[in-house]
Protein backbone atom coordinates (compact mmCIF):
# COMPACT_ATOMS: atom_id res chain seq x y z
CA UNK A 1 0.00 0.00 0.00
CA UNK A 2 1.47 3.33 -1.07
CA UNK A 3 1.46 6.37 1.26
CA UNK A 4 -1.27 8.00 -0.81
CA UNK A 5 -3.42 4.86 -0.68
CA UNK A 6 -2.92 4.75 3.09
CA UNK A 7 -4.03 8.37 3.39
CA UNK A 8 -7.06 7.78 1.15
CA UNK A 9 -8.17 4.71 3.11
CA UNK A 10 -7.58 6.39 6.47
CA UNK A 11 -9.71 9.39 5.47
CA UNK A 12 -12.46 7.10 4.18
CA UNK A 13 -12.59 5.10 7.42
CA UNK A 14 -12.59 8.33 9.44
CA UNK A 15 -15.54 9.58 7.35
CA UNK A 16 -17.44 6.39 8.13
CA UNK A 17 -17.03 6.66 11.91
CA UNK A 18 -15.42 9.96 13.01
CA UNK A 19 -16.62 9.68 16.60
CA UNK A 20 -15.02 6.26 17.20
CA UNK A 21 -11.77 6.97 15.31
CA UNK A 22 -10.99 10.43 16.67
CA UNK A 23 -8.93 11.89 13.90
CA UNK A 24 -6.17 11.79 11.33
CA UNK A 25 -2.65 13.23 11.67
CA UNK A 26 -1.08 14.26 8.36
CA UNK A 27 2.66 14.93 8.47
CA UNK A 28 3.50 16.95 5.37
CA UNK A 29 4.51 20.42 4.32
CA UNK A 30 2.21 22.46 2.12
CA UNK A 31 1.95 20.85 -1.32
CA UNK A 32 -0.26 19.18 -3.87
CA UNK A 33 -0.76 15.96 -1.86
CA UNK A 34 -1.82 17.77 1.30
CA UNK A 35 -4.11 20.12 -0.63
CA UNK A 36 -5.82 17.18 -2.32
CA UNK A 37 -6.38 15.46 1.01
CA UNK A 38 -7.76 18.67 2.57
CA UNK A 39 -10.13 19.15 -0.34
CA UNK A 40 -11.48 15.64 0.14
CA UNK A 41 -11.79 16.16 3.91
CA UNK A 42 -14.21 19.05 3.36
CA UNK A 43 -16.64 16.52 1.86
CA UNK A 44 -17.09 14.75 5.18
CA UNK A 45 -20.72 14.78 6.40
CA UNK A 46 -19.82 17.15 9.24
CA UNK A 47 -18.88 20.83 8.89
CA UNK A 48 -15.20 21.72 8.97
CA UNK A 49 -13.75 24.41 11.24
CA UNK A 50 -10.25 25.73 10.70
CA UNK A 51 -8.32 26.43 13.90
CA UNK A 52 -5.10 28.25 14.78
CA UNK A 53 -2.51 26.65 17.08
CA UNK A 54 -2.47 29.67 19.42
CA UNK A 55 -6.18 30.34 19.93
CA UNK A 56 -7.03 31.80 23.32
CA UNK A 57 -9.29 30.30 25.96
CA UNK A 58 -11.97 32.91 25.19
CA UNK A 59 -12.15 31.83 21.54
CA UNK A 60 -12.21 28.11 22.34
CA UNK A 61 -14.52 28.08 25.35
CA UNK A 62 -16.53 31.25 24.87
CA UNK A 63 -16.75 34.27 27.13
CA UNK A 64 -18.74 37.38 27.81
CA UNK A 65 -19.54 39.43 24.71
CA UNK A 66 -18.27 42.67 26.19
CA UNK A 67 -19.57 45.14 23.59
CA UNK A 68 -23.09 43.60 23.47
CA UNK A 69 -23.27 43.38 27.25
CA UNK A 70 -22.25 47.01 27.79
CA UNK A 71 -24.56 48.36 25.08
CA UNK A 72 -27.61 46.28 26.04
CA UNK A 73 -27.23 46.29 29.80
CA UNK A 74 -27.74 42.51 30.04
CA UNK A 75 -25.27 39.68 30.17
CA UNK A 76 -24.56 38.31 26.69
CA UNK A 77 -22.35 35.24 26.33
CA UNK A 78 -20.28 34.49 23.25
CA UNK A 79 -20.23 30.85 22.17
CA UNK A 80 -16.83 29.16 21.85
CA UNK A 81 -15.59 27.20 18.85
CA UNK A 82 -15.66 23.94 20.78
CA UNK A 83 -19.31 24.48 21.78
CA UNK A 84 -20.82 23.57 18.43
CA UNK A 85 -22.44 20.60 16.65
CA UNK A 86 -20.24 17.70 15.49
CA UNK A 87 -17.44 19.20 13.42
CA UNK A 88 -14.13 18.37 11.78
CA UNK A 89 -11.47 20.54 13.40
CA UNK A 90 -8.67 21.26 10.91
CA UNK A 91 -5.52 22.28 12.79
CA UNK A 92 -2.62 23.57 10.65
CA UNK A 93 0.85 23.90 12.21
CA UNK A 94 -0.27 21.34 14.75
CA UNK A 95 3.28 20.85 16.05
CA UNK A 96 3.10 24.39 17.48
CA UNK A 97 -0.20 24.04 19.33
CA UNK A 98 -0.33 25.50 22.84
CA UNK A 99 -0.62 23.10 25.80
CA UNK A 100 -3.96 24.60 26.85
CA UNK A 101 -5.40 24.26 23.37
CA UNK A 102 -4.20 20.66 22.97
CA UNK A 103 -5.78 19.79 26.33
CA UNK A 104 -9.11 21.38 25.43
CA UNK A 105 -9.18 19.72 22.02
CA UNK A 106 -8.48 16.39 23.70
CA UNK A 107 -11.36 16.97 26.10
CA UNK A 108 -13.65 17.88 23.19
CA UNK A 109 -12.75 14.64 21.41
CA UNK A 110 -13.35 12.64 24.60
CA UNK A 111 -16.71 14.26 25.34
CA UNK A 112 -18.55 12.11 22.80
CA UNK A 113 -19.91 14.97 20.68
CA UNK A 114 -18.78 13.23 17.45
CA UNK A 115 -16.06 15.79 16.78
CA UNK A 116 -13.07 14.72 14.68
CA UNK A 117 -9.59 16.17 14.24
CA UNK A 118 -7.50 16.62 11.12
CA UNK A 119 -4.07 17.69 12.42
CA UNK A 120 -1.57 19.00 9.88
CA UNK A 121 1.90 18.36 11.27
CA UNK A 122 4.32 20.60 9.37
CA UNK A 123 7.38 19.97 11.55
CA UNK A 124 10.73 20.06 9.78
CA UNK A 125 12.60 18.18 12.54
CA UNK A 126 11.87 14.87 14.23
CA UNK A 127 11.52 16.67 17.55
CA UNK A 128 8.70 18.82 16.15
CA UNK A 129 5.57 16.75 16.43
CA UNK A 130 1.96 16.84 17.50
CA UNK A 131 1.47 16.82 21.30
CA UNK A 132 0.81 13.32 22.71
CA UNK A 133 -2.57 14.48 24.04
CA UNK A 134 -3.80 14.82 20.45
CA UNK A 135 -1.80 12.14 18.62
CA UNK A 136 -3.02 9.50 21.09
CA UNK A 137 -6.62 10.48 20.38
CA UNK A 138 -6.21 10.23 16.61
CA UNK A 139 -6.46 6.74 15.19
CA UNK A 140 -4.50 7.34 12.00
CA UNK A 141 -1.17 8.91 11.10
CA UNK A 142 0.02 9.32 7.51
CA UNK A 143 3.11 10.90 5.96
CA UNK A 144 2.84 12.56 2.55
CA UNK A 145 6.34 13.98 2.22
CA UNK A 146 7.42 11.41 -0.41
CA UNK A 147 4.18 11.42 -2.42
CA UNK A 148 4.77 12.49 -6.02
CA UNK A 149 2.21 14.43 -8.04
CA UNK A 150 1.80 11.42 -10.33
CA UNK A 151 0.74 9.30 -7.35
CA UNK A 152 -2.14 11.58 -6.40
CA UNK A 153 -5.58 10.34 -7.39
CA UNK A 154 -8.95 11.84 -6.70
CA UNK A 155 -10.47 10.82 -3.36
CA UNK A 156 -14.14 9.91 -3.64
CA UNK A 157 -15.89 9.21 -0.36
CA UNK A 158 -18.86 6.79 -0.29
CA UNK A 159 -22.29 8.32 -0.74
CA UNK A 160 -23.93 6.20 1.97
CA UNK A 161 -21.75 7.20 4.93
CA UNK A 162 -24.67 7.24 7.36
CA UNK A 163 -25.67 3.69 6.38
CA UNK A 164 -22.08 2.49 6.64
CA UNK A 165 -21.77 4.04 10.12
CA UNK A 166 -24.85 2.20 11.35
CA UNK A 167 -23.68 -1.03 9.74
CA UNK A 168 -20.20 -0.80 11.29
CA UNK A 169 -21.68 -0.79 14.79
CA UNK A 170 -23.47 -4.08 14.14
CA UNK A 171 -20.56 -6.04 12.63
CA UNK A 172 -19.64 -8.96 14.86
CA UNK A 173 -16.15 -9.52 16.23
CA UNK A 174 -14.98 -12.74 17.86
CA UNK A 175 -13.26 -12.75 21.26
CA UNK A 176 -10.16 -14.26 19.62
CA UNK A 177 -9.70 -11.17 17.46
CA UNK A 178 -10.06 -8.89 20.46
CA UNK A 179 -7.38 -10.89 22.25
CA UNK A 180 -5.12 -10.76 19.20
CA UNK A 181 -5.40 -6.96 18.98
CA UNK A 182 -4.47 -6.46 22.62
CA UNK A 183 -1.63 -9.00 22.50
CA UNK A 184 -0.17 -7.45 19.36
CA UNK A 185 -0.29 -3.95 20.87
CA UNK A 186 1.63 -5.13 23.92
CA UNK A 187 4.21 -6.98 21.82
CA UNK A 188 4.80 -3.81 19.75
CA UNK A 189 5.46 -1.77 22.88
CA UNK A 190 2.27 0.31 22.52
CA UNK A 191 1.24 1.60 25.93
CA UNK A 192 -1.85 3.51 24.82
CA UNK A 193 -5.11 1.88 25.85
CA UNK A 194 -6.90 3.65 23.00
CA UNK A 195 -4.92 1.86 20.28
CA UNK A 196 -6.70 -1.54 20.44
CA UNK A 197 -10.07 0.21 20.48
CA UNK A 198 -9.12 2.30 17.45
CA UNK A 199 -7.91 -0.84 15.65
CA UNK A 200 -11.20 -2.62 16.39
CA UNK A 201 -13.29 0.33 15.19
CA UNK A 202 -11.16 0.67 12.05
CA UNK A 203 -11.59 -3.05 11.30
CA UNK A 204 -15.36 -2.76 11.68
CA UNK A 205 -15.47 0.31 9.43
CA UNK A 206 -13.35 -1.49 6.83
CA UNK A 207 -15.65 -4.52 6.95
CA UNK A 208 -18.70 -2.28 6.51
CA UNK A 209 -17.02 -0.55 3.55
CA UNK A 210 -16.71 -3.93 1.81
CA UNK A 211 -20.19 -5.12 2.85
CA UNK A 212 -19.10 -7.88 5.23
CA UNK A 213 -21.10 -9.00 8.25
CA UNK A 214 -18.12 -10.01 10.35
CA UNK A 215 -14.56 -8.86 10.78
CA UNK A 216 -12.04 -10.96 8.85
CA UNK A 217 -8.27 -11.31 8.84
CA UNK A 218 -8.01 -8.83 5.97
CA UNK A 219 -9.93 -6.20 7.92
CA UNK A 220 -7.77 -6.62 11.02
CA UNK A 221 -4.57 -6.59 8.93
CA UNK A 222 -5.51 -3.26 7.34
CA UNK A 223 -6.61 -1.80 10.67
CA UNK A 224 -3.45 -2.74 12.53
CA UNK A 225 -1.27 -1.38 9.72
CA UNK A 226 -3.09 1.96 9.91
CA UNK A 227 -3.37 2.23 13.70
CA UNK A 228 -0.36 0.38 15.14
CA UNK A 229 2.47 1.17 12.70
CA UNK A 230 3.17 4.74 13.82
CA UNK A 231 2.68 3.84 17.50
CA UNK A 232 5.10 0.88 17.55
CA UNK A 233 8.22 1.28 19.68
CA UNK A 234 9.67 -2.20 19.12
CA UNK A 235 9.47 -5.16 16.79
CA UNK A 236 8.77 -8.36 18.75
CA UNK A 237 11.30 -11.13 18.35
CA UNK A 238 10.04 -14.68 18.29
CA UNK A 239 12.50 -16.49 20.55
CA UNK A 240 10.21 -19.39 21.32
CA UNK A 241 11.70 -22.71 20.13
CA UNK A 242 9.72 -24.63 17.59
CA UNK A 243 8.54 -27.74 19.44
CA UNK A 244 5.90 -28.67 16.89
CA UNK A 245 6.08 -32.39 16.00
CA UNK A 246 7.15 -33.07 12.43
CA UNK A 247 3.85 -34.72 11.58
CA UNK A 248 1.72 -31.88 12.98
CA UNK A 249 -0.28 -30.04 10.34
CA UNK A 250 1.06 -26.56 9.51
CA UNK A 251 -1.24 -23.55 9.20
CA UNK A 252 -4.17 -25.65 10.28
CA UNK A 253 -6.29 -22.50 10.67
CA UNK A 254 -7.16 -20.88 7.34
CA UNK A 255 -5.90 -17.33 6.83
CA UNK A 256 -9.40 -15.87 6.52
CA UNK A 257 -10.79 -17.79 9.49
CA UNK A 258 -12.39 -15.26 11.88
CA UNK A 259 -11.45 -17.08 15.07
CA UNK A 260 -7.68 -16.54 15.11
CA UNK A 261 -5.14 -14.52 13.20
CA UNK A 262 -1.49 -15.58 12.85
CA UNK A 263 0.67 -12.90 14.41
CA UNK A 264 3.21 -12.98 11.60
CA UNK A 265 0.57 -11.79 9.11
CA UNK A 266 -0.22 -8.74 11.20
CA UNK A 267 3.47 -8.05 11.90
CA UNK A 268 4.33 -8.19 8.21
CA UNK A 269 1.59 -5.68 7.46
CA UNK A 270 2.82 -3.34 10.19
CA UNK A 271 6.47 -3.64 9.11
CA UNK A 272 5.47 -2.78 5.55
CA UNK A 273 3.77 0.38 6.79
CA UNK A 274 6.71 1.49 8.94
CA UNK A 275 9.11 4.13 7.61
CA UNK A 276 12.51 2.46 7.08
CA UNK A 277 14.27 4.46 9.82
CA UNK A 278 11.43 4.83 12.32
CA UNK A 279 12.43 2.25 14.90
CA UNK A 280 16.11 3.09 14.64
CA UNK A 281 15.29 6.71 15.46
CA UNK A 282 13.06 5.86 18.42
CA UNK A 283 15.96 4.62 20.53
CA UNK A 284 18.05 7.64 19.67
CA UNK A 285 15.20 9.96 20.65
CA UNK A 286 14.75 8.18 23.95
CA UNK A 287 18.44 8.46 24.83
CA UNK A 288 18.93 12.04 23.70
CA UNK A 289 18.13 14.82 26.12
CA UNK A 290 16.11 17.56 24.57
CA UNK A 291 18.24 20.67 24.92
CA UNK A 292 16.45 22.98 22.52
CA UNK A 293 16.79 24.66 19.18
CA UNK A 294 18.94 27.52 20.34
CA UNK A 295 16.30 29.61 22.05
CA UNK A 296 16.26 29.78 25.80
CA UNK A 297 13.59 28.74 28.27
CA UNK A 298 10.10 30.20 28.36
CA UNK A 299 9.67 32.91 30.97
CA UNK A 300 6.48 34.56 32.19
CA UNK A 301 6.59 38.29 32.91
CA UNK A 302 4.37 41.36 32.96
CA UNK A 303 6.11 43.72 30.52
CA UNK A 304 6.76 42.24 27.10
CA UNK A 305 6.53 39.10 24.98
CA UNK A 306 3.69 36.94 23.73
CA UNK A 307 0.39 37.82 25.49
CA UNK A 308 -0.99 35.18 27.85
CA UNK A 309 -4.46 34.97 29.45
CA UNK A 310 -4.84 37.55 32.22
CA UNK A 311 -4.69 36.33 35.80
CA UNK A 312 -5.91 37.63 39.12
CA UNK A 313 -3.10 39.23 41.08
CA UNK A 314 -2.41 41.14 44.32
CA UNK A 315 -3.27 44.79 44.67
CA UNK A 316 0.37 45.81 44.89
CA UNK A 317 1.29 43.95 41.71
CA UNK A 318 3.54 45.89 39.33
CA UNK A 319 1.81 44.33 36.33
CA UNK A 320 -0.51 46.43 34.21
CA UNK A 321 -4.25 45.98 34.69
CA UNK A 322 -6.06 44.21 31.86
CA UNK A 323 -9.17 46.38 31.57
CA UNK A 324 -11.09 44.07 29.24
CA UNK A 325 -10.47 41.00 31.38
CA UNK A 326 -11.39 42.99 34.50
CA UNK A 327 -14.71 44.03 32.94
CA UNK A 328 -15.45 40.43 31.96
CA UNK A 329 -14.80 39.29 35.53
CA UNK A 330 -17.02 42.02 37.05
CA UNK A 331 -20.04 41.96 34.73
CA UNK A 332 -21.68 38.68 35.94
CA UNK A 333 -21.87 40.08 39.50
CA UNK A 334 -23.40 43.49 38.71
CA UNK A 335 -27.01 42.49 39.40
CA UNK A 336 -26.22 41.21 42.90
CA UNK A 337 -23.95 44.16 43.69
CA UNK A 338 -26.55 46.70 42.52
CA UNK A 339 -29.10 45.14 44.85
CA UNK A 340 -26.66 45.33 47.77
CA UNK A 341 -25.67 48.93 46.92
CA UNK A 342 -28.69 50.57 45.21
CA UNK A 343 -27.20 54.06 45.56
CA UNK A 344 -24.15 53.26 43.44
CA UNK A 345 -24.11 54.43 39.84
CA UNK A 346 -22.16 52.71 37.11
CA UNK A 347 -20.41 49.34 37.36
CA UNK A 348 -19.47 48.14 40.84
CA UNK A 349 -15.92 46.76 40.99
CA UNK A 350 -14.25 44.81 43.76
CA UNK A 351 -10.65 43.82 44.40
CA UNK A 352 -11.32 40.27 43.21
CA UNK A 353 -12.25 41.57 39.74
CA UNK A 354 -8.80 42.92 38.97
CA UNK A 355 -6.94 41.03 36.26
CA UNK A 356 -3.34 41.73 35.29
CA UNK A 357 -1.60 41.33 31.96
CA UNK A 358 0.93 38.56 31.49
CA UNK A 359 3.43 37.91 28.72
CA UNK A 360 5.61 35.01 27.72
CA UNK A 361 9.09 35.53 26.27
CA UNK A 362 12.09 33.38 25.43
CA UNK A 363 15.27 34.00 27.38
CA UNK A 364 18.55 34.13 25.48
CA UNK A 365 20.73 31.04 25.50
CA UNK A 366 24.32 31.16 26.76
CA UNK A 367 26.84 28.61 25.50
CA UNK A 368 29.62 28.27 28.08
CA UNK A 369 32.63 26.73 26.32
CA UNK A 370 34.76 25.03 28.98
CA UNK A 371 38.01 24.08 27.23
CA UNK A 372 40.86 21.89 28.41
CA UNK A 373 43.99 24.04 27.87
CA UNK A 374 46.50 21.64 29.42
CA UNK A 375 49.32 19.56 28.01
CA UNK A 376 51.09 19.45 24.69
CA UNK A 377 47.89 19.38 22.63
CA UNK A 378 46.45 22.44 24.34
CA UNK A 379 47.09 24.84 21.49
CA UNK A 380 45.29 22.57 19.03
CA UNK A 381 42.24 22.28 21.27
CA UNK A 382 42.16 26.02 21.96
CA UNK A 383 42.39 26.74 18.26
CA UNK A 384 39.43 24.40 17.70
CA UNK A 385 37.43 26.13 20.43
CA UNK A 386 38.30 29.54 19.01
CA UNK A 387 37.11 28.55 15.55
CA UNK A 388 33.95 26.94 16.92
CA UNK A 389 33.09 30.03 18.97
CA UNK A 390 33.50 32.29 15.95
CA UNK A 391 31.39 29.98 13.77
CA UNK A 392 28.61 29.88 16.36
CA UNK A 393 28.76 33.64 16.89
CA UNK A 394 27.95 34.15 13.22
CA UNK A 395 24.55 32.59 13.97
CA UNK A 396 24.17 34.20 17.40
CA UNK A 397 21.74 36.89 16.35
CA UNK A 398 19.44 34.46 14.56
CA UNK A 399 19.65 31.83 17.33
CA UNK A 400 19.68 34.34 20.22
CA UNK A 401 22.83 32.80 21.62
CA UNK A 402 25.46 34.36 23.84
CA UNK A 403 28.89 32.74 24.14
CA UNK A 404 31.42 32.56 26.98
CA UNK A 405 34.82 30.82 27.12
CA UNK A 406 36.49 29.24 30.15
CA UNK A 407 39.97 27.70 29.86
CA UNK A 408 41.32 25.42 32.60
CA UNK A 409 44.99 24.50 32.96
CA UNK A 410 47.65 24.23 35.64
CA UNK A 411 45.80 24.41 38.93
CA UNK A 412 42.89 26.72 38.12
CA UNK A 413 40.35 27.86 35.54
CA UNK A 414 40.09 31.32 33.97
CA UNK A 415 37.16 33.13 32.38
CA UNK A 416 38.75 34.13 29.09
CA UNK A 417 35.63 35.51 27.46
CA UNK A 418 32.63 36.82 29.46
CA UNK A 419 29.16 36.28 27.93
CA UNK A 420 28.94 38.21 24.68
CA UNK A 421 27.50 38.27 21.19
CA UNK A 422 30.10 40.66 19.82
CA UNK A 423 32.23 38.98 17.16
CA UNK A 424 34.82 41.80 17.27
CA UNK A 425 35.28 41.51 21.03
CA UNK A 426 35.48 37.72 20.75
CA UNK A 427 38.36 37.86 18.25
CA UNK A 428 40.29 40.26 20.46
CA UNK A 429 39.90 38.07 23.55
CA UNK A 430 40.79 34.90 21.65
CA UNK A 431 43.89 36.38 20.04
CA UNK A 432 46.27 34.95 22.65
CA UNK A 433 45.07 32.08 24.86
CA UNK A 434 47.35 30.50 27.51
CA UNK A 435 48.12 26.79 27.46
CA UNK A 436 50.13 24.03 29.14
CA UNK A 437 50.27 22.49 32.61
CA UNK A 438 48.05 20.01 34.43
CA UNK A 439 44.35 19.23 33.90
CA UNK A 440 42.19 20.73 36.68
CA UNK A 441 38.93 19.39 35.27
CA UNK A 442 37.04 19.93 38.53
CA UNK A 443 38.11 23.59 38.60
CA UNK A 444 36.88 24.06 35.03
CA UNK A 445 33.51 22.51 35.84
CA UNK A 446 33.24 24.61 39.00
CA UNK A 447 33.87 27.82 37.05
CA UNK A 448 31.33 26.78 34.42
CA UNK A 449 28.69 25.96 37.05
CA UNK A 450 29.27 29.26 38.85
CA UNK A 451 28.90 31.22 35.61
CA UNK A 452 25.79 29.22 34.70
CA UNK A 453 24.14 29.99 38.04
CA UNK A 454 25.03 33.67 37.83
CA UNK A 455 23.78 34.14 34.28
CA UNK A 456 20.62 32.15 34.98
CA UNK A 457 19.71 34.67 37.67
CA UNK A 458 20.16 37.41 35.06
CA UNK A 459 17.65 35.80 32.73
CA UNK A 460 19.86 33.70 30.41
CA UNK A 461 19.49 29.97 29.78
CA UNK A 462 22.99 28.47 30.14
CA UNK A 463 24.37 25.39 28.41
CA UNK A 464 27.82 24.07 29.35
CA UNK A 465 29.94 22.76 26.46
CA UNK A 466 32.91 20.80 27.86
CA UNK A 467 35.75 20.17 25.39
CA UNK A 468 38.36 17.83 26.94
CA UNK A 469 40.10 14.47 26.83
CA UNK A 470 38.88 13.72 30.38
CA UNK A 471 42.28 12.87 31.91
CA UNK A 472 41.95 14.92 35.12
CA UNK A 473 45.12 14.99 37.25
CA UNK A 474 44.76 18.10 39.44
CA UNK A 475 42.30 18.18 42.34
CA UNK A 476 40.34 21.20 43.55
CA UNK A 477 42.93 21.90 46.25
CA UNK A 478 45.67 22.13 43.60
CA UNK A 479 47.39 18.83 44.42
CA UNK A 480 48.47 16.46 41.67
CA UNK A 481 46.35 13.47 42.64
CA UNK A 482 44.59 11.64 39.80
CA UNK A 483 42.18 9.70 42.03
CA UNK A 484 41.18 12.77 44.02
CA UNK A 485 40.93 14.84 40.83
CA UNK A 486 38.50 12.31 39.32
CA UNK A 487 36.43 12.26 42.52
CA UNK A 488 36.26 16.06 42.63
CA UNK A 489 35.19 16.21 38.99
CA UNK A 490 32.40 13.70 39.60
CA UNK A 491 31.16 15.68 42.61
CA UNK A 492 30.95 18.88 40.56
CA UNK A 493 29.26 16.93 37.76
CA UNK A 494 26.64 15.80 40.26
CA UNK A 495 26.03 19.42 41.26
CA UNK A 496 25.61 20.39 37.60
CA UNK A 497 22.99 17.67 37.17
CA UNK A 498 21.18 18.62 40.39
CA UNK A 499 21.03 22.25 39.26
CA UNK A 500 19.50 21.09 35.94
CA UNK A 501 22.11 22.88 33.89
CA UNK A 502 22.02 21.56 30.33
CA UNK A 503 25.41 20.37 29.17
CA UNK A 504 27.31 18.75 26.30
CA UNK A 505 30.55 16.79 26.72
CA UNK A 506 32.80 16.60 23.65
CA UNK A 507 35.48 13.90 23.90
CA UNK A 508 38.52 14.87 21.82
CA UNK A 509 40.59 11.72 22.42
CA UNK A 510 41.57 9.44 19.55
CA UNK A 511 39.61 6.64 21.21
CA UNK A 512 36.50 7.50 23.26
CA UNK A 513 37.37 7.74 26.95
CA UNK A 514 35.20 5.54 29.21
CA UNK A 515 35.82 7.77 32.22
CA UNK A 516 34.61 10.82 30.31
CA UNK A 517 31.52 8.98 29.10
CA UNK A 518 30.80 8.07 32.74
CA UNK A 519 31.29 11.71 33.75
CA UNK A 520 28.78 12.77 31.07
CA UNK A 521 26.26 10.32 32.49
CA UNK A 522 26.72 11.81 35.96
CA UNK A 523 26.21 15.30 34.51
CA UNK A 524 23.15 14.07 32.62
CA UNK A 525 24.86 15.54 29.57
CA UNK A 526 24.88 14.74 25.86
CA UNK A 527 28.11 12.83 25.14
CA UNK A 528 29.73 13.47 21.74
CA UNK A 529 32.91 11.49 20.90
CA UNK A 530 34.82 13.61 18.42
CA UNK A 531 38.42 12.46 17.81
CA UNK A 532 40.66 14.80 15.82
CA UNK A 533 38.11 17.58 16.21
CA UNK A 534 38.39 20.75 14.16
CA UNK A 535 36.43 23.98 14.42
CA UNK A 536 33.77 22.97 11.91
CA UNK A 537 33.38 19.55 13.53
CA UNK A 538 32.94 21.03 17.01
CA UNK A 539 30.47 23.62 15.74
CA UNK A 540 28.49 20.98 13.83
CA UNK A 541 28.41 18.66 16.86
CA UNK A 542 27.13 21.41 19.14
CA UNK A 543 24.55 22.57 16.61
CA UNK A 544 23.29 18.97 16.22
CA UNK A 545 23.08 18.46 19.97
CA UNK A 546 21.17 21.71 20.45
CA UNK A 547 18.72 20.79 17.68
Protein Blocks (a to p, Z undefined) as FASTA:
>chain_A
ZZklmmmmmmmmmmmmmmlnopacddddddfklmmmmmmmmmpcbdcddddfkbcfklmn
opadfklmmmnopacddddfklccddddddehkllpcfklmmmmmmmmmnonopacdddd
fbfbfklccdfklmmmpmbdcdfklpcfklpccddddfklmmmmmmmmmpccdfklmmmm
mmmmmmnopabfklmmmmmmmmmmmmmmnopabdcfklmmmmmmmmmmmmpcbdcddfbd
cfbdfklcehkbcfklckbccfklmmmmmmmmpcfklmmmmmmmmmpccfbjoiacdddd
fkbccddddddddfklcbdcdfklmmmmmmmmmmmmmmmmmmbgcjdddfklpccddddd
dddddddddddfehjklmmmmmmmmmmmmmmmmmmmmnopacdddddehjbccdfbgcdf
bfklmmmmmmpcceeddddfklmmmmmmmmmmmmmmnopacddddddehiacbdfkopac
fklmmmmmmmmmmmmmmnopacddddfbfbdcfklmmmmmmnopacdddehiafklmmmm
mmmmmZZ
